Amino acid sequence: MTVTIEGDFFANYLVSRRTKYMWNEFSSPHFEVNVGVGQGSALSPILSSLYLSPFLYILENRLKNLRIPVSILLFVDDGLIVA
């Protein structure tokens, strides 16, 4: 089986990732996280746009069909829903 360079990149990109949660003085142990992209990654805004765009398009259309006036404003990975 042949794997493309892009496939290798994404497969290796999500391997051996760990995260830890902090709240005030509490700090959790490290957890294995083999999904998603790291905070501050150059891929974060690109992948979040690719994943969220179809969902937000459907959501906006469904809300408008229910006669709920809505506008969805997005900038990179920050968003605002105005209803």
The first five atom37 places (N, CA, C, CB, O) and aatype in JSON, in Angstrom:
{
  "aatype": [12, 16, 19, 16, 9, 6, 7, 3, 13, 13, 0, 2, 18, 10, 19, 15, 1, 1, 16, 11, 18, 12, 17, 2, 6, 13, 15, 15, 14, 8, 13, 6, 19, 2, 19, 7, 19, 7, 5, 7, 15, 0, 10, 15, 14, 9, 10, 15, 15, 10, 18, 10, 15, 14, 13, 10, 18, 9, 10, 6, 2, 1, 10, 11, 2, 10, 1, 9, 14, 19, 15, 9, 10, 10, 13, 19, 3, 3, 7, 10, 9, 19, 0],
  "atom_mask": [
    [1, 1, 1, 1, 1],
    [1, 1, 1, 1, 1],
    [1, 1, 1, 1, 1],
    [1, 1, 1, 1, 1],
    [1, 1, 1, 1, 1],
    [1, 1, 1, 1, 1],
    [1, 1, 1, 0, 1],
    [1, 1, 1, 1, 1],
    [1, 1, 1, 1, 1],
    [1, 1, 1, 1, 1],
    [1, 1, 1, 1, 1],
    [1, 1, 1, 1, 1],
    [1, 1, 1, 1, 1],
    [1, 1, 1, 1, 1],
    [1, 1, 1, 1, 1],
    [1, 1, 1, 1, 1],
    [1, 1, 1, 1, 1],
    [1, 1, 1, 1, 1],
    [1, 1, 1, 1, 1],
    [1, 1, 1, 1, 1],
    [1, 1, 1, 1, 1],
    [1, 1, 1, 1, 1],
    [1, 1, 1, 1, 1],
    [1, 1, 1, 1, 1],
    [1, 1, 1, 1, 1],
    [1, 1, 1, 1, 1],
    [1, 1, 1, 1, 1],
    [1, 1, 1, 1, 1],
    [1, 1, 1, 1, 1],
    [1, 1, 1, 1, 1],
    [1, 1, 1, 1, 1],
    [1, 1, 1, 1, 1],
    [1, 1, 1, 1, 1],
    [1, 1, 1, 1, 1],
    [1, 1, 1, 1, 1],
    [1, 1, 1, 0, 1],
    [1, 1, 1, 1, 1],
    [1, 1, 1, 0, 1],
    [1, 1, 1, 1, 1],
    [1, 1, 1, 0, 1],
    [1, 1, 1, 1, 1],
    [1, 1, 1, 1, 1],
    [1, 1, 1, 1, 1],
    [1, 1, 1, 1, 1],
    [1, 1, 1, 1, 1],
    [1, 1, 1, 1, 1],
    [1, 1, 1, 1, 1],
    [1, 1, 1, 1, 1],
    [1, 1, 1, 1, 1],
    [1, 1, 1, 1, 1],
    [1, 1, 1, 1, 1],
    [1, 1, 1, 1, 1],
    [1, 1, 1, 1, 1],
    [1, 1, 1, 1, 1],
    [1, 1, 1, 1, 1],
    [1, 1, 1, 1, 1],
    [1, 1, 1, 1, 1],
    [1, 1, 1, 1, 1],
    [1, 1, 1, 1, 1],
    [1, 1, 1, 1, 1],
    [1, 1, 1, 1, 1],
    [1, 1, 1, 1, 1],
    [1, 1, 1, 1, 1],
    [1, 1, 1, 1, 1],
    [1, 1, 1, 1, 1],
    [1, 1, 1, 1, 1],
    [1, 1, 1, 1, 1],
    [1, 1, 1, 1, 1],
    [1, 1, 1, 1, 1],
    [1, 1, 1, 1, 1],
    [1, 1, 1, 1, 1],
    [1, 1, 1, 1, 1],
    [1, 1, 1, 1, 1],
    [1, 1, 1, 1, 1],
    [1, 1, 1, 1, 1],
    [1, 1, 1, 1, 1],
    [1, 1, 1, 1, 1],
    [1, 1, 1, 1, 1],
    [1, 1, 1, 0, 1],
    [1, 1, 1, 1, 1],
    [1, 1, 1, 1, 1],
    [1, 1, 1, 1, 1],
    [1, 1, 1, 1, 1]
  ],
  "atom_positions": [
    [[0.85, -1.18, 0.0], [0.0, 0.0, 0.0], [0.89, 1.24, 0.0], [-0.96, 0.0, 1.22], [1.82, 1.34, 0.79]],
    [[0.59, 2.17, -0.88], [1.35, 3.41, -0.98], [0.61, 4.54, -0.29], [1.62, 3.77, -2.46], [-0.59, 4.73, -0.5]],
    [[1.32, 5.27, 0.55], [0.74, 6.41, 1.24], [1.36, 7.67, 0.67], [0.96, 6.32, 2.78], [2.58, 7.74, 0.49]],
    [[0.53, 8.66, 0.39], [1.05, 9.9, -0.18], [1.79, 10.7, 0.88], [-0.1, 10.73, -0.78], [1.68, 10.43, 2.08]],
    [[2.54, 11.68, 0.42], [3.27, 12.56, 1.34], [2.29, 13.28, 2.25], [4.14, 13.57, 0.57], [2.53, 13.43, 3.44]],
    [[1.16, 13.75, 1.67], [0.17, 14.45, 2.47], [-0.4, 13.53, 3.54], [-0.95, 14.99, 1.58], [-0.6, 13.96, 4.68]],
    [[-0.67, 12.28, 3.18], [-1.19, 11.32, 4.14], [-0.21, 11.07, 5.27], [0.0, 0.0, 0.0], [-0.6, 11.0, 6.44]],
    [[1.08, 10.95, 4.93], [2.11, 10.78, 5.96], [2.14, 11.99, 6.87], [3.48, 10.56, 5.32], [2.26, 11.85, 8.09]],
    [[2.04, 13.17, 6.29], [2.11, 14.39, 7.09], [1.0, 14.42, 8.12], [2.02, 15.62, 6.2], [1.25, 14.65, 9.3]],
    [[-0.25, 14.19, 7.68], [-1.37, 14.23, 8.62], [-1.32, 13.08, 9.61], [-2.69, 14.2, 7.85], [-1.66, 13.26, 10.78]],
    [[-0.9, 11.9, 9.17], [-0.8, 10.77, 10.08], [0.23, 11.05, 11.17], [-0.43, 9.49, 9.32], [-0.02, 10.76, 12.34]],
    [[1.35, 11.61, 10.81], [2.4, 11.91, 11.79], [2.07, 13.14, 12.62], [3.73, 12.1, 11.09], [2.54, 13.28, 13.75]],
    [[1.28, 14.03, 12.08], [0.96, 15.28, 12.77], [0.14, 15.03, 14.03], [0.2, 16.22, 11.84], [0.27, 15.77, 15.01]],
    [[-0.68, 14.01, 14.02], [-1.58, 13.74, 15.13], [-1.06, 12.66, 16.09], [-2.92, 13.33, 14.61], [-1.79, 12.23, 16.99]],
    [[0.19, 12.23, 15.91], [0.74, 11.16, 16.72], [1.52, 11.74, 17.9], [1.65, 10.25, 15.88], [2.2, 12.77, 17.77]],
    [[1.42, 11.09, 19.03], [2.17, 11.45, 20.25], [1.87, 12.86, 20.75], [3.65, 11.33, 19.98], [2.76, 13.56, 21.22]],
    [[0.64, 13.26, 20.66], [0.24, 14.56, 21.21], [-0.26, 14.35, 22.63], [-0.84, 15.24, 20.34], [-0.91, 13.35, 22.93]],
    [[0.04, 15.31, 23.48], [-0.42, 15.27, 24.87], [-0.98, 16.63, 25.23], [0.73, 14.86, 25.84], [-0.6, 17.65, 24.66]],
    [[-1.88, 16.63, 26.2], [-2.43, 17.89, 26.7], [-2.58, 17.8, 28.21], [-3.8, 18.21, 26.02], [-2.53, 16.72, 28.8]],
    [[-2.75, 18.95, 28.81], [-2.9, 19.04, 30.25], [-3.83, 20.22, 30.52], [-1.5, 19.22, 30.98], [-3.76, 21.24, 29.83]],
    [[-4.7, 20.07, 31.5], [-5.67, 21.12, 31.81], [-5.29, 21.82, 33.11], [-7.09, 20.53, 31.92], [-4.84, 21.19, 34.06]],
    [[-5.48, 23.14, 33.12], [-5.16, 23.92, 34.3], [-6.32, 24.84, 34.63], [-3.86, 24.73, 34.1], [-6.93, 25.43, 33.74]],
    [[-6.62, 24.96, 35.93], [-7.66, 25.86, 36.4], [-7.2, 26.41, 37.74], [-9.06, 25.15, 36.52], [-7.08, 25.66, 38.71]],
    [[-6.94, 27.71, 37.79], [-6.39, 28.34, 38.99], [-5.15, 27.56, 39.45], [-7.45, 28.39, 40.13], [-4.15, 27.53, 38.73]],
    [[-5.19, 26.95, 40.62], [-4.04, 26.21, 41.15], [-4.04, 24.74, 40.75], [-4.01, 26.33, 42.65], [-3.05, 24.04, 40.95]],
    [[-5.16, 24.26, 40.17], [-5.27, 22.85, 39.8], [-4.55, 22.6, 38.48], [-6.75, 22.42, 39.7], [-4.67, 23.38, 37.54]],
    [[-3.83, 21.51, 38.42], [-3.17, 21.09, 37.19], [-3.37, 19.59, 37.02], [-1.65, 21.45, 37.22], [-3.0, 18.81, 37.9]],
    [[-3.96, 19.18, 35.91], [-4.24, 17.76, 35.69], [-2.98, 17.05, 35.21], [-5.39, 17.59, 34.65], [-2.01, 17.69, 34.82]],
    [[-2.99, 15.73, 35.24], [-1.89, 14.99, 34.62], [-2.0, 15.12, 33.09], [-1.9, 13.49, 35.05], [-3.02, 15.59, 32.58]],
    [[-0.97, 14.72, 32.38], [-1.02, 14.75, 30.92], [-1.92, 13.64, 30.39], [0.41, 14.62, 30.34], [-1.95, 12.53, 30.94]],
    [[-2.65, 13.95, 29.31], [-3.51, 12.99, 28.63], [-3.04, 12.86, 27.2], [-5.0, 13.42, 28.7], [-2.6, 13.83, 26.59]],
    [[-3.13, 11.64, 26.66], [-2.85, 11.42, 25.24], [-3.99, 12.02, 24.42], [-2.68, 9.89, 24.94], [-5.16, 11.79, 24.73]],
    [[-3.67, 12.77, 23.39], [-4.67, 13.37, 22.52], [-4.22, 13.17, 21.08], [-4.87, 14.9, 22.84], [-3.32, 13.85, 20.6]],
    [[-4.85, 12.23, 20.4], [-4.47, 11.93, 19.03], [-5.47, 12.45, 18.01], [-4.3, 10.44, 18.85], [-5.56, 11.93, 16.9]],
    [[-6.23, 13.48, 18.39], [-7.16, 14.14, 17.48], [-6.98, 15.64, 17.61], [-8.64, 13.72, 17.77], [-6.49, 16.13, 18.63]],
    [[-7.37, 16.36, 16.59], [-7.29, 17.81, 16.65], [-5.9, 18.33, 16.35], [0.0, 0.0, 0.0], [-4.97, 17.57, 16.08]],
    [[-5.77, 19.62, 16.38], [-4.48, 20.26, 16.14], [-4.07, 21.04, 17.37], [-4.53, 21.18, 14.89], [-4.92, 21.47, 18.15]],
    [[-2.79, 21.22, 17.53], [-2.29, 21.93, 18.7], [-2.63, 23.41, 18.68], [0.0, 0.0, 0.0], [-2.79, 24.0, 17.61]],
    [[-2.74, 23.99, 19.86], [-3.01, 25.41, 19.96], [-1.86, 26.19, 19.35], [-3.24, 25.83, 21.43], [-0.7, 25.9, 19.61]],
    [[-2.18, 27.18, 18.54], [-1.16, 27.98, 17.89], [-0.64, 27.39, 16.6], [0.0, 0.0, 0.0], [0.24, 27.96, 15.96]],
    [[-1.16, 26.24, 16.21], [-0.71, 25.59, 14.98], [-1.17, 26.38, 13.76], [-1.24, 24.14, 14.91], [-2.25, 26.97, 13.76]],
    [[-0.33, 26.38, 12.74], [-0.7, 27.06, 11.49], [-1.88, 26.37, 10.81], [0.49, 27.1, 10.53], [-2.6, 27.0, 10.04]],
    [[-2.09, 25.09, 11.1], [-3.21, 24.36, 10.5], [-4.54, 24.62, 11.2], [-2.93, 22.89, 10.51], [-5.6, 24.36, 10.63]],
    [[-4.51, 25.13, 12.42], [-5.73, 25.32, 13.2], [-6.79, 26.13, 12.47], [-5.4, 25.98, 14.49], [-7.92, 25.65, 12.36]],
    [[-6.49, 27.34, 11.98], [-7.56, 28.1, 11.31], [-8.03, 27.46, 10.02], [-7.08, 29.5, 11.01], [-9.21, 27.55, 9.68]],
    [[-7.14, 26.8, 9.31], [-7.53, 26.17, 8.04], [-8.46, 24.99, 8.3], [-6.28, 25.7, 7.26], [-9.52, 24.89, 7.69]],
    [[-8.05, 24.1, 9.2], [-8.87, 22.92, 9.47], [-10.17, 23.27, 10.16], [-8.1, 21.93, 10.32], [-11.21, 22.67, 9.87]],
    [[-10.15, 24.24, 11.08], [-11.4, 24.62, 11.74], [-12.38, 25.21, 10.72], [-11.13, 25.63, 12.87], [-13.58, 24.97, 10.82]],
    [[-11.9, 25.97, 9.76], [-12.77, 26.51, 8.72], [-13.36, 25.4, 7.86], [-12.01, 27.5, 7.83], [-14.55, 25.42, 7.55]],
    [[-12.53, 24.43, 7.49], [-13.02, 23.32, 6.67], [-14.06, 22.49, 7.39], [-11.86, 22.44, 6.25], [-15.03, 22.04, 6.77]],
    [[-13.89, 22.27, 8.68], [-14.83, 21.46, 9.44], [-16.09, 22.23, 9.82], [-14.16, 20.93, 10.69], [-17.18, 21.66, 9.8]],
    [[-15.96, 23.5, 10.16], [-17.1, 24.25, 10.66], [-17.98, 24.86, 9.58], [-16.62, 25.33, 11.56], [-19.17, 25.05, 9.8]],
    [[-17.43, 25.18, 8.43], [-18.2, 25.85, 7.38], [-19.47, 25.11, 6.98], [-17.34, 26.04, 6.16], [-20.54, 25.73, 6.95]],
    [[-19.41, 23.82, 6.69], [-20.67, 23.13, 6.32], [-21.7, 23.15, 7.45], [-20.37, 21.68, 5.93], [-22.89, 23.35, 7.2]],
    [[-21.25, 22.94, 8.68], [-22.17, 22.96, 9.82], [-22.83, 24.33, 9.97], [-21.42, 22.59, 11.12], [-24.04, 24.42, 10.14]],
    [[-22.04, 25.39, 9.9], [-22.59, 26.74, 10.07], [-23.52, 27.12, 8.93], [-21.47, 27.75, 10.18], [-24.5, 27.83, 9.14]],
    [[-23.22, 26.66, 7.72], [-24.09, 26.91, 6.57], [-25.46, 26.26, 6.8], [-23.44, 26.37, 5.26], [-26.49, 26.89, 6.58]],
    [[-25.46, 25.0, 7.23], [-26.71, 24.28, 7.5], [-27.46, 24.95, 8.65], [-26.43, 22.8, 7.83], [-28.67, 25.15, 8.56]],
    [[-26.75, 25.29, 9.72], [-27.38, 25.95, 10.87], [-28.05, 27.25, 10.47], [-26.34, 26.21, 11.97], [-29.2, 27.5, 10.84]],
    [[-27.35, 28.08, 9.72], [-27.91, 29.37, 9.31], [-29.17, 29.17, 8.46], [-26.86, 30.18, 8.53], [-30.16, 29.87, 8.65]],
    [[-29.13, 28.23, 7.53], [-30.3, 27.97, 6.68], [-31.48, 27.43, 7.48], [-29.94, 27.0, 5.57], [-32.62, 27.82, 7.24]],
    [[-31.22, 26.52, 8.42], [-32.3, 25.97, 9.24], [-32.95, 27.05, 10.1], [-31.77, 24.84, 10.13], [-34.18, 27.11, 10.21]],
    [[-32.13, 27.9, 10.7], [-32.68, 28.98, 11.53], [-33.48, 29.97, 10.69], [-31.56, 29.71, 12.26], [-34.52, 30.46, 11.13]],
    [[-33.01, 30.26, 9.49], [-33.76, 31.18, 8.62], [-35.07, 30.54, 8.17], [-32.92, 31.58, 7.39], [-36.07, 31.24, 8.01]],
    [[-35.08, 29.21, 7.95], [-36.33, 28.52, 7.61], [-37.33, 28.56, 8.75], [-36.04, 27.07, 7.22], [-38.53, 28.51, 8.51]],
    [[-36.84, 28.64, 9.97], [-37.72, 28.77, 11.14], [-38.1, 30.22, 11.39], [-37.03, 28.18, 12.37], [-38.72, 30.54, 12.41]],
    [[-37.72, 31.09, 10.48], [-37.98, 32.53, 10.56], [-37.31, 33.16, 11.77], [-39.48, 32.79, 10.61], [-37.85, 34.08, 12.39]],
    [[-36.14, 32.67, 12.1], [-35.31, 33.27, 13.14], [-34.22, 34.05, 12.42], [-34.71, 32.19, 14.13], [-33.31, 33.44, 11.84]],
    [[-34.28, 35.37, 12.45], [-33.26, 36.14, 11.75], [-31.9, 35.92, 12.41], [-33.63, 37.65, 11.73], [-31.74, 36.14, 13.61]],
    [[-30.95, 35.49, 11.64], [-29.64, 35.16, 12.2], [-28.54, 35.57, 11.24], [-29.55, 33.65, 12.51], [-28.69, 35.48, 10.02]],
    [[-27.43, 36.02, 11.8], [-26.22, 36.28, 11.03], [-25.07, 35.59, 11.75], [-25.96, 37.83, 10.86], [-24.97, 35.66, 12.98]],
    [[-24.22, 34.95, 11.0], [-23.06, 34.28, 11.58], [-21.82, 34.96, 11.04], [-23.06, 32.75, 11.24], [-21.58, 35.0, 9.84]],
    [[-21.03, 35.51, 11.95], [-19.81, 36.22, 11.59], [-18.62, 35.43, 12.1], [-19.81, 37.66, 12.16], [-18.55, 35.11, 13.29]],
    [[-17.67, 35.13, 11.23], [-16.5, 34.35, 11.63], [-15.21, 35.04, 11.18], [-16.57, 32.93, 11.04], [-15.14, 35.63, 10.1]],
    [[-14.22, 34.96, 12.02], [-12.89, 35.4, 11.67], [-11.92, 34.34, 12.16], [-12.56, 36.81, 12.28], [-11.75, 34.16, 13.37]],
    [[-11.31, 33.64, 11.25], [-10.39, 32.53, 11.52], [-11.09, 31.52, 12.42], [-9.07, 33.04, 12.17], [-11.97, 30.81, 11.93]],
    [[-10.76, 31.42, 13.69], [-11.4, 30.42, 14.54], [-12.2, 31.08, 15.68], [-10.35, 29.48, 15.12], [-12.47, 30.44, 16.7]],
    [[-12.57, 32.33, 15.5], [-13.45, 33.04, 16.45], [-14.75, 33.35, 15.72], [-12.77, 34.36, 17.0], [-14.73, 33.71, 14.54]],
    [[-15.87, 33.21, 16.41], [-17.13, 33.46, 15.74], [-18.17, 34.1, 16.62], [0.0, 0.0, 0.0], [-18.06, 34.13, 17.85]],
    [[-19.2, 34.64, 15.96], [-20.29, 35.29, 16.65], [-21.59, 34.95, 15.91], [-20.07, 36.84, 16.72], [-21.66, 35.08, 14.69]],
    [[-22.6, 34.51, 16.65], [-23.92, 34.26, 16.07], [-24.85, 35.33, 16.61], [-24.45, 32.8, 16.42], [-25.05, 35.44, 17.82]],
    [[-25.41, 36.13, 15.7], [-26.32, 37.21, 16.06], [-27.72, 36.78, 15.65], [-25.92, 38.57, 15.38], [-27.99, 36.55, 14.48]],
    [[-28.62, 36.67, 16.65], [-29.99, 36.27, 16.36], [-30.94, 37.35, 16.82], [-30.33, 34.92, 17.03], [-32.15, 37.22, 16.67]]
  ]
}
